[in-house]
Amino acid sequence: MTTPTPFDPATAFVEALAAEPRPKAVAAYDGAGQLLLRADAPDGFGSLVPTLVGYRRGPAGTWAADWSVTEAGETIGVPGGFLYVRQRAVTFRSSHDGAERVLAHVGGEVAALALRPGTATVACVIRTAGPLGAHPEGLLQGSDAVWSAGAEASLAAVRRPEGAWEIRLLSVPAEGDGRELSVTAEGDGRELSVTVPDGASLTGEAAWSGPDTLLLGLAHHRPDGTRRFGLLAVRAEDGGTERSLLFDGIDLCYPVADPDGGQVAYLGTTVPTNEAPPAQSACLIGPGSFGLTVLKAPAGTWQRPVGWDGPGRLVCTAEDGPRRRLYAYEVARGSWREVPLAASVESVRLGGGRAAVLVSAPDTPPAVDVVPLAGDGPAERVEACERPPLPGTLSYHRQAVPGATGALASWLCRPSGRPARGLVVFFHGGPFKSWTEWSWRWNPWPFVASGYAVALIEPPMSLGYASAVPGGWANWRSGIAAVAVRQVRQLRAETGLAELPLALMGGSFGGYLSLSTAAALEPRLIASHAAPLDLAQVAESSDVGWQWLREYGDPGTADQARYRDNSLPVRPVPEGTRVLLSHGMHDGLVPPTETLRVHRQLSRQGVRSEVAFFRSEAHPLSRPRNIRAWYRWVLTACAGALAGEAGNDPADELTGELAARFAELAMGGLDDAA
């Protein structure tokens, strides 16, 4: 097998990406000249290390990194600097001179930090670990058992037992106050006493409604196995619980508080039923009465609050076709305005009339810009991944598809300078996801470097296509998979790719689609990772089984037919199709037995099925060595299967290895999708 030289374009592309930190989110921004960025940084030994990087703006409007810390957790901006959590220590860092002070050591994981309006006090929400062998009557004492009762039982609670929650109020030091580095809980860590209602649990979210009341996220575990999400209002002065807030027909999560102490914005999700899908919108909770206001969004977009630019302007993101866009909402006028950006927004922090945004596109790796919210000035580039020329081009194709309840689309990546020698179709996970941003895990460009065209399908229930959601809800087989088949056929016909050999691939829901569309599309190769296939079995055993129950109902009742009709059919794969199945052994969302069961079934049917279980992985592949191995495995299979022969010719071997090198370095270890 020929080894690529250090000078070929594919290797140069890979080496440049491998040397760069991969931005993940803007953690904090002070609006003046400093921001904190979360990134996964190469450590020089083939691994990626979560890193918090501080940037400072120079007088000419240029930005430069000036400090960093690894393995940092929750982070917020506070008067005079920033707070971050590392190794169970809440640390204040001065924005003036970079001096650091440990405010408190905590006995668990910090789930949220919330700055109290008009003060230098921060609420710290801490999740502690639960004991083993606990039982109401002490019957399991001395064992390593994790006991539970009720429909909310899950293996996630066994793997990570949850103990009591702590709410502590910490004071941020004023500049030059001479305080000691370590502050005791008694001196500056006053605890709030919180009583959680029976049948409910805290989510870890927190936001201040004015200076007097802390709103905590609350999950209600219902007897039918589903969940509702509301709030718990707690008085700050005495820690007394004011009341539990649960709103008719709408769940609330992801709070962003007006820094001046006015309203708190939430992402509101309508409570779905088996017949009606969810819809999302920005919501406001007013102080005092805690009244709920649902904001009417432009053009049917699903607006998610991300921050406030002062007390009267709420900023949200919403997917709309090929972009996740940024919007400003003027509370007094009730009007929306789009903030122009160069690509899809992934993360936002606000301050001083400006937004620090992390943006990317399917053909553009992440970059961080600071932009004026008024749209009246140029963007300032803070950081960006280096990107040599891509091995191909990207186009976006709007689609009107028979059977869909609304408009859809697909993307197409084609190799430059030569005809494609095959078509690889990617289906995204979710199903409420999309292809609007750069993906480190399911990235099309290694396949393009190998000479294949790659289609990125946006089927019904993809984010950004709200009108197409109703047709897919609780109707995965005929409402999503059947429409996805038509999308693939339409794209192939319109782009001259109808005669090329075909491969279907995806993770989680995308893996389900790759197998569910196979009988109609007749691919030569399928690669499916961590796919839910027998929906009733997944609903009964998944850590998020409540999500399945609200879409498909109770699998033990008359809803059995709905589960059966949308599960993978008994003989899903055409004769002659090669199948690569994979799964992480610690997956709590989709049981690994799903993949084992289907592999055994396909093998008995004479299908050439292979299965790889990753012993260290959960739902997504995340470790660099495993992602590298997955790409080698799949790219090698493509070179053989799409050439229509068992082995590879020398050209296939060379191109496949170049693409595999691309994958090993550029794809290693990122993404939260399976």
C-alpha positions in Angstrom: 0.0 0.0 0.0 1.4 3.4 -1.0 2.1 5.8 1.8 1.1 9.5 1.2 3.9 12.0 1.2 3.9 15.0 3.6 3.4 17.3 0.5 0.1 16.0 -1.0 -2.9 18.3 -0.5 -5.0 15.9 1.6 -2.2 15.4 4.1 -1.4 19.2 4.2 -5.1 19.8 4.9 -5.1 17.3 7.7 -1.9 18.5 9.3 -3.1 22.1 9.4 -6.3 21.1 11.1 -4.6 18.8 13.5 -2.4 21.6 14.8 -5.3 23.9 15.7 -7.5 24.0 18.8 -11.1 23.2 17.9 -13.4 26.0 19.3 -16.5 24.6 21.1 -18.3 27.6 22.7 -17.9 31.2 23.8 -17.9 30.8 27.6 -18.0 34.5 28.6 -17.6 37.9 27.1 -17.3 41.2 29.1 -18.4 43.5 26.2 -15.2 45.6 26.6 -12.2 43.7 25.4 -12.0 40.2 27.0 -13.6 36.9 26.2 -13.2 33.3 27.2 -13.4 30.5 24.7 -13.9 26.8 25.3 -11.8 24.7 22.9 -10.4 21.1 22.6 -6.7 21.6 22.2 -4.1 19.0 21.0 -1.8 18.0 23.8 1.1 16.8 21.5 0.4 13.1 22.3 -2.6 12.5 20.0 -5.3 13.5 22.5 -7.5 16.5 22.8 -7.8 18.4 26.1 -10.8 20.6 27.1 -9.3 24.1 27.5 -10.5 27.5 28.5 -8.7 30.2 26.6 -8.7 33.9 27.5 -8.5 36.5 24.7 -7.8 40.3 25.1 -8.5 43.0 22.5 -5.7 45.2 21.4 -6.0 48.9 20.6 -6.2 48.3 16.9 -9.2 45.9 17.3 -7.1 42.8 17.0 -7.5 39.9 19.5 -4.9 37.6 21.0 -4.9 34.8 23.5 -3.2 35.7 26.8 -3.9 32.9 29.2 -5.5 29.4 29.4 -6.5 26.7 31.8 -7.3 23.1 31.2 -10.3 21.0 32.4 -12.4 24.1 33.4 -16.2 23.7 34.0 -18.9 26.3 34.5 -17.8 29.8 33.6 -19.4 33.3 33.8 -18.5 36.9 33.7 -18.8 38.9 36.9 -18.0 42.4 38.0 -14.2 42.9 37.7 -13.5 39.6 36.0 -14.7 36.0 35.5 -15.5 33.0 37.6 -14.6 29.5 36.5 -14.8 26.0 38.2 -11.8 23.6 38.1 -11.2 20.6 40.2 -14.1 21.5 42.5 -12.7 25.0 43.2 -14.7 28.1 42.2 -12.0 30.6 41.1 -12.2 34.3 40.5 -9.9 35.8 37.8 -9.4 39.5 37.7 -9.8 41.1 34.3 -7.5 43.9 35.4 -4.3 42.1 36.3 -5.1 38.4 35.8 -4.8 37.7 39.6 -6.8 34.6 40.7 -8.5 33.8 44.0 -10.3 30.6 45.0 -13.6 31.7 46.4 -14.8 28.2 47.6 -14.2 24.5 47.3 -17.3 22.5 46.6 -18.2 18.9 47.3 -19.6 18.0 43.9 -20.2 19.0 40.3 -21.1 22.7 39.7 -24.1 22.6 37.4 -24.7 26.4 37.2 -23.4 29.8 38.2 -25.9 32.7 38.3 -25.0 36.3 39.0 -27.4 38.1 41.3 -28.6 41.3 39.7 -27.2 44.5 41.1 -24.7 42.7 43.3 -21.4 40.8 43.3 -23.1 37.6 44.6 -23.2 34.4 42.6 -25.5 31.5 43.1 -23.6 28.2 42.8 -25.7 25.1 42.1 -23.9 21.9 43.1 -24.8 18.3 42.3 -23.4 15.9 44.9 -23.0 12.1 44.5 -25.5 9.8 46.1 -24.6 7.0 48.4 -24.5 3.3 47.4 -26.6 0.7 49.2 -29.3 3.3 50.2 -32.8 1.9 50.8 -35.7 3.3 52.8 -35.6 0.4 55.2 -31.8 -0.1 55.1 -32.2 -3.5 53.4 -29.4 -2.9 50.9 -26.9 -1.4 53.4 -23.3 -2.4 52.7 -23.9 -3.2 49.1 -23.0 -1.3 45.9 -26.7 -1.3 44.8 -28.4 1.9 43.6 -32.1 1.6 44.6 -35.0 3.4 43.0 -38.8 3.1 42.7 -41.1 4.5 40.1 -41.1 4.9 36.3 -38.2 7.3 36.4 -35.6 4.6 37.2 -32.7 4.6 34.7 -29.3 3.1 34.3 -27.9 6.6 34.2 -28.9 6.9 37.8 -27.0 3.7 38.5 -23.8 4.8 36.7 -23.9 8.2 38.4 -26.0 8.2 41.6 -27.4 11.6 42.4 -27.3 12.9 46.0 -28.6 16.1 47.5 -28.3 19.4 45.7 -26.6 22.4 47.3 -27.2 26.0 46.5 -24.5 28.3 47.8 -24.2 32.1 47.6 -20.6 33.3 46.9 -19.4 36.9 47.0 -17.1 38.0 44.2 -14.1 40.0 45.7 -13.8 43.7 44.8 -10.6 44.8 43.2 -7.9 45.3 45.8 -10.0 44.2 48.8 -7.0 42.1 50.1 -9.1 39.0 50.7 -7.4 35.7 51.4 -7.2 33.3 48.5 -9.3 30.6 50.2 -12.7 31.5 51.6 -14.5 29.2 54.0 -18.1 28.2 53.4 -19.1 29.8 56.7 -17.5 33.1 55.7 -18.6 33.4 52.1 -20.6 30.4 51.0 -24.0 30.7 52.6 -26.3 27.9 51.7 -29.9 28.2 50.6 -32.2 25.6 52.0 -34.4 24.2 49.1 -37.3 21.8 49.5 -38.0 19.9 46.2 -41.6 18.8 45.7 -42.3 15.1 45.8 -42.1 13.4 42.4 -39.7 16.1 41.1 -36.0 16.7 40.9 -33.7 19.7 40.1 -32.3 20.0 36.6 -29.2 22.1 37.6 -30.4 25.2 35.8 -30.7 28.5 37.7 -31.5 32.2 36.9 -32.3 35.2 39.1 -35.7 36.8 38.8 -34.8 40.2 40.2 -32.4 40.3 43.2 -34.7 38.5 45.6 -35.7 35.2 43.9 -33.7 32.4 42.4 -35.5 30.3 39.8 -34.3 26.7 39.7 -35.1 24.3 36.9 -37.5 21.5 38.0 -38.3 18.2 36.3 -41.6 16.5 37.3 -41.6 12.7 36.9 -45.1 11.7 35.9 -46.7 8.3 36.8 -47.0 7.5 33.1 -43.2 7.7 32.7 -43.1 11.1 30.9 -41.7 14.3 32.3 -42.7 17.9 32.5 -40.3 20.8 33.1 -41.0 23.9 35.2 -39.4 26.1 37.8 -38.9 26.3 41.6 -38.9 29.8 43.0 -36.6 30.2 46.1 -36.3 33.3 48.2 -32.7 34.4 48.5 -32.8 35.9 52.0 -34.1 32.9 53.9 -33.9 30.1 51.4 -37.7 29.5 51.7 -39.3 28.0 48.7 -41.9 30.3 47.3 -43.6 28.0 44.9 -43.4 25.4 42.2 -44.2 26.8 38.8 -45.6 24.5 36.0 -47.3 26.2 33.0 -50.1 24.7 31.1 -49.0 23.1 27.8 -45.4 24.4 27.8 -42.1 23.2 29.3 -39.3 25.7 30.2 -35.5 25.2 30.0 -32.2 27.0 29.2 -32.7 30.2 31.1 -31.0 33.6 30.4 -31.6 36.3 32.9 -31.8 40.0 32.2 -28.6 41.3 33.9 -30.5 44.3 35.2 -32.9 42.1 37.2 -36.0 42.3 35.0 -37.2 39.3 33.1 -35.8 35.8 32.6 -36.0 34.3 29.1 -36.5 30.6 28.5 -36.7 28.2 25.7 -40.4 27.1 25.7 -41.4 23.7 24.3 -45.0 22.9 23.8 -45.9 19.6 25.5 -46.2 17.1 22.7 -48.7 14.2 22.5 -48.7 11.1 20.2 -50.7 13.1 17.8 -49.2 16.6 18.0 -45.4 17.3 17.7 -43.6 19.9 19.9 -42.9 23.4 18.8 -40.4 25.8 20.4 -40.4 29.5 21.1 -38.8 32.2 23.3 -40.7 32.8 26.5 -40.4 35.5 29.2 -41.0 35.1 32.9 -41.7 38.4 34.7 -40.5 39.2 38.2 -42.9 39.1 41.2 -46.0 37.4 39.6 -43.9 35.0 37.4 -46.3 35.5 34.5 -45.4 33.7 31.3 -45.3 35.5 27.9 -44.7 33.5 24.7 -43.0 35.6 22.0 -44.4 35.2 18.5 -41.5 34.4 16.2 -40.9 35.6 12.6 -41.7 33.2 9.8 -42.5 30.3 12.0 -38.9 30.0 13.3 -38.1 28.3 16.6 -36.4 31.0 18.6 -34.0 30.0 21.4 -32.9 32.8 23.9 -29.1 33.1 24.3 -28.7 36.4 26.1 -29.7 40.1 26.7 -28.2 43.3 25.3 -29.4 45.4 28.2 -32.9 45.2 29.8 -34.9 45.8 26.6 -33.3 43.7 24.0 -33.4 39.9 24.0 -31.1 38.0 21.6 -32.1 34.5 20.2 -30.9 32.0 17.7 -33.1 30.1 15.3 -32.5 27.6 12.5 -33.9 28.6 9.1 -33.0 26.5 6.2 -29.2 26.5 5.6 -28.4 28.8 8.5 -28.7 29.0 12.3 -29.4 32.8 12.5 -29.1 35.4 15.2 -32.1 37.6 16.0 -32.6 40.6 18.3 -36.0 41.1 19.9 -37.0 44.6 21.1 -39.2 43.9 24.1 -41.0 47.3 24.2 -41.9 47.3 20.5 -42.4 43.5 20.1 -40.3 43.5 16.9 -37.6 41.1 15.6 -34.5 41.9 13.6 -31.9 39.6 12.1 -28.3 40.3 13.0 -26.2 39.5 9.9 -23.5 36.9 10.3 -21.1 35.2 8.0 -22.2 31.6 8.8 -24.3 29.6 11.2 -24.1 30.6 14.9 -23.1 27.9 17.3 -22.6 29.8 20.5 -23.1 33.4 21.7 -22.2 35.7 24.6 -23.3 39.4 24.7 -22.0 42.6 26.2 -21.8 46.4 25.4 -24.0 46.2 22.3 -21.8 43.5 20.8 -22.0 39.8 20.4 -19.1 37.3 20.6 -20.2 34.5 18.3 -18.8 31.1 17.3 -19.8 30.5 13.7 -19.3 27.7 11.2 -20.7 26.1 8.1 -20.5 22.6 6.5 -17.5 23.8 4.5 -16.1 26.2 7.0 -14.5 25.2 10.4 -15.5 27.2 13.5 -14.4 30.8 14.0 -15.0 33.3 16.7 -16.1 36.9 15.7 -17.2 39.9 17.7 -20.0 41.7 15.9 -22.1 44.8 16.6 -25.7 43.9 17.3 -26.9 46.9 15.4 -25.2 45.6 12.3 -23.5 49.0 11.7 -19.8 48.0 11.8 -17.4 45.3 10.7 -16.8 42.0 12.6 -13.6 41.5 14.5 -12.0 38.1 14.1 -10.9 36.6 17.4 -9.9 33.1 16.5 -10.4 30.6 13.6 -9.4 27.1 12.6 -6.8 27.1 9.8 -8.3 25.6 6.7 -6.4 24.8 3.5 -8.5 24.5 0.3 -11.2 21.9 0.6 -11.0 18.8 -1.7 -14.4 19.8 -3.2 -17.3 22.1 -3.4 -20.6 22.5 -1.4 -24.0 23.3 -2.8 -27.4 23.6 -1.1 -30.5 22.3 -2.8 -34.1 23.2 -1.7 -36.5 20.3 -2.2 -40.3 20.1 -2.6 -40.8 16.4 -1.9 -44.1 14.4 -2.3 -45.4 13.2 1.0 -43.6 16.0 3.1 -45.8 18.5 4.9 -43.3 21.4 4.2 -40.2 22.4 2.3 -37.0 20.4 2.8 -33.4 20.5 1.5 -30.2 18.6 1.0 -26.6 19.5 0.7 -24.1 18.1 -1.9 -20.3 17.9 -1.6 -18.5 17.1 -4.9 -14.8 16.4 -5.5 -13.0 19.1 -7.4 -11.4 18.5 -10.8 -12.7 15.0 -11.4 -16.0 13.1 -11.7 -17.3 11.4 -8.5 -16.8 7.7 -8.4 -19.6 7.0 -6.0 -22.2 8.7 -3.8 -22.1 8.6 0.0 -25.4 9.7 1.7 -25.2 11.0 5.3 -28.3 11.1 7.5 -27.9 13.2 10.7 -28.9 12.1 14.2 -31.6 13.6 16.4 -34.0 13.7 14.7 -34.1 17.3 15.7 -30.8 18.2 14.2 -29.4 19.6 10.9 -26.3 19.9 8.8 -26.0 23.7 9.2 -22.6 23.7 10.8 -19.2 22.1 10.6 -19.1 18.6 12.0 -15.9 17.0 13.3 -17.6 13.5 13.7 -19.8 13.1 10.6 -17.6 15.2 8.3 -18.1 14.7 4.5 -14.7 15.9 3.4 -12.6 12.7 4.0 -15.0 10.9 1.6 -14.7 13.8 -0.9 -10.9 13.6 -0.7 -11.4 9.9 -1.6 -13.3 10.8 -4.8 -16.9 10.4 -3.6 -19.7 12.9 -3.8 -21.5 13.2 -0.4 -25.1 14.1 0.1 -26.2 15.6 3.5 -30.0 15.0 3.8 -32.3 17.2 5.8 -35.4 14.9 6.2 -38.6 15.8 8.0 -38.1 16.8 11.6 -34.7 18.5 10.8 -34.3 21.8 12.6 -34.8 24.7 10.3 -37.8 23.1 8.5 -40.6 23.6 11.0 -43.4 23.1 8.5 -42.2 19.6 7.8 -42.1 18.5 11.4 -45.8 17.3 11.7 -45.4 14.7 8.9 -42.5 13.0 10.7 -43.7 13.0 14.3 -44.5 9.5 15.5 -44.2 8.4 11.9 -40.6 7.6 11.3 -41.0 4.9 8.6 -43.6 6.4 6.3 -43.3 10.1 7.3 -39.5 10.4 7.4 -37.7 7.4 5.9 -40.0 7.2 2.9 -39.6 11.0 2.3 -35.8 10.7 2.7 -35.8 8.1 0.0 -37.5 10.5 -2.4 -35.1 13.3 -1.4 -32.1 11.1 -2.3 -33.7 10.0 -5.6 -34.6 13.6 -6.4 -31.1 14.9 -5.6 -29.4 12.1 -7.6 -31.6 12.8 -10.7 -31.2 16.6 -10.6 -27.4 16.5 -10.2 -26.5 13.7 -12.6 -25.5 11.2 -9.9 -28.3 8.6 -10.4 -26.0 6.0 -11.9 -23.3 6.1 -9.3 -22.9 3.3 -6.7 -24.4 4.3 -3.4 -23.5 4.1 0.3 -25.8 5.1 3.2 -24.4 6.2 6.6 -25.5 7.8 9.8 -25.4 7.7 13.6 -28.3 7.3 16.1 -31.4 8.4 14.2 -29.2 8.7 11.1 -28.2 5.1 11.5 -31.9 4.2 11.7 -32.5 6.0 8.4 -29.5 4.3 6.7 -31.0 0.9 7.4 -34.7 1.9 6.9 -34.1 3.4 3.5 -31.9 0.5 2.2 -34.6 -1.7 0.7 -35.8 1.2 -1.5 -32.4 2.8 -2.4 -30.4 -0.5 -2.7 -27.0 0.7 -1.6 -23.8 -1.3 -1.9 -22.7 -0.3 1.6 -24.4 0.8 4.9 -22.5 2.1 7.9 -24.8 2.5 11.0 -23.7 3.6 14.4 -25.7 3.3 17.6 -29.1 3.2 15.8 -32.5 2.7 17.6 -34.1 -0.1 15.6 -36.7 -1.9 17.7 -38.4 1.3 19.1 -40.4 -0.5 21.8 -37.2 -2.1 23.2 -35.4 1.3 23.2 -38.3 3.1 24.8 -38.4 0.5 27.7 -34.6 0.6 28.4 -33.2 4.0 27.3 -32.1 6.5 29.9 -34.4 9.0 28.0 -37.3 6.6 27.6 -39.7 9.4 28.6 -38.9 11.1 25.3 -40.1 7.9 23.4 -43.2 7.7 25.5 -44.4 11.2 24.7 -43.9 10.6 20.9 -45.1 7.0 20.6 -47.1 6.3 23.8 -46.8 3.4 26.2 -45.2 0.4 24.4 -47.1 -2.0 26.7 -50.6 -0.8 25.7 -52.5 -0.3 22.5 -49.6 1.9 21.2 -47.7 -1.3 20.4 -48.7 -1.2 16.8 -47.3 2.3 16.4 -43.9 1.1 17.8 -44.0 -2.0 15.6 -44.9 -0.1 12.4 -42.0 2.3 12.8 -39.3 -0.1 13.8 -36.8 -1.6 11.4 -38.5 -4.3 9.3 -37.5 -7.9 9.6 -35.6 -8.0 6.3 -34.3 -4.4 5.8 -31.2 -4.9 3.7 -31.2 -6.0 0.0 -29.1 -9.0 -1.1 -25.5 -8.1 -1.8 -25.4 -5.0 0.5 -22.5 -4.9 2.9 -23.3 -3.6 6.4 -21.0 -2.1 9.0 -22.5 -1.8 12.4 -20.9 -0.1 15.5 -21.9 0.9 19.0 -20.4 2.2 22.3 -20.7 -0.3 25.2 -21.6 2.5 27.6 -24.4 4.0 25.5 -27.3 4.9 27.8 -29.5 6.4 25.1 -29.7 3.4 22.7 -28.8 0.0 24.3 -25.9 -1.7 22.6 -28.0 -4.9 22.4 -29.9 -3.1 19.6 -26.8 -3.4 17.3 -25.9 -6.9 18.5 -29.5 -8.1 17.8 -29.6 -6.7 14.3 -26.2 -7.9 13.4 -27.2 -11.5 14.4 -30.4 -11.1 12.4 -28.7 -9.9 9.3 -26.0 -12.6 9.5 -28.7 -15.3 9.7 -30.3 -13.8 6.6 -27.0 -14.2 4.7 -26.1 -10.4 4.7 -22.4 -9.6 4.9 -22.6 -7.8 8.3 -19.7 -6.8 10.5 -20.0 -5.3 14.0 -17.6 -3.3 16.1 -18.3 -2.5 19.7 -16.2 0.2 21.3 -15.5 -0.7 24.9 -14.8 2.9 26.1 -17.5 4.8 24.3 -21.0 6.0 25.2 -23.6 7.1 22.6 -21.3 9.1 20.3 -17.7 8.1 19.3 -15.6 10.7 21.1 -12.1 9.2 21.6 -9.5 10.1 18.9 -8.2 6.6 18.5 -11.7 5.2 18.0 -12.8 7.8 15.5 -9.6 7.2 13.5 -10.2 3.5 13.5 -13.9 4.0 12.4 -12.8 6.1 9.5 -10.2 3.6 8.4 -12.7 0.8 8.6 -15.4 2.6 6.7 -13.2 4.3 4.0 -11.6 0.9 3.2 -15.1 -0.6 2.9 -16.1 2.2 0.6 -13.1 1.6 -1.7 -14.1 -2.0 -2.2 -17.9 -1.9 -2.1 -18.4 1.1 -4.3 -15.9 -0.2 -6.8 -18.1 -3.4 -7.0 -15.3 -5.8 -6.0 -14.1 -7.5 -2.9 -10.6 -6.0 -3.0 -9.1 -2.6 -3.9 -7.1 -1.6 -6.9 -3.9 0.4 -6.2 -5.7 3.7 -7.0 -8.4 2.8 -4.5 -5.8 2.0 -1.9 -4.0 5.3 -2.3 -7.1 7.5 -2.3 -8.6 5.5 0.6 -5.5 5.9 2.7 -5.3 9.7 1.9 -8.8 10.1 3.1 -8.2 7.9 6.1 -5.2 10.1 7.0 -7.6 13.1 6.7 -10.0 11.4 9.1 -7.4 10.4 11.6 -6.1 13.9 12.2 -9.1 16.2 11.3 -11.9 14.1 12.8 -10.3 12.9 16.0 -12.3 13.1 19.1 -15.0 15.7 18.6 -18.8 16.0 18.3 -21.8 15.2 20.4 -23.6 13.2 17.8 -23.3 9.5 17.5 
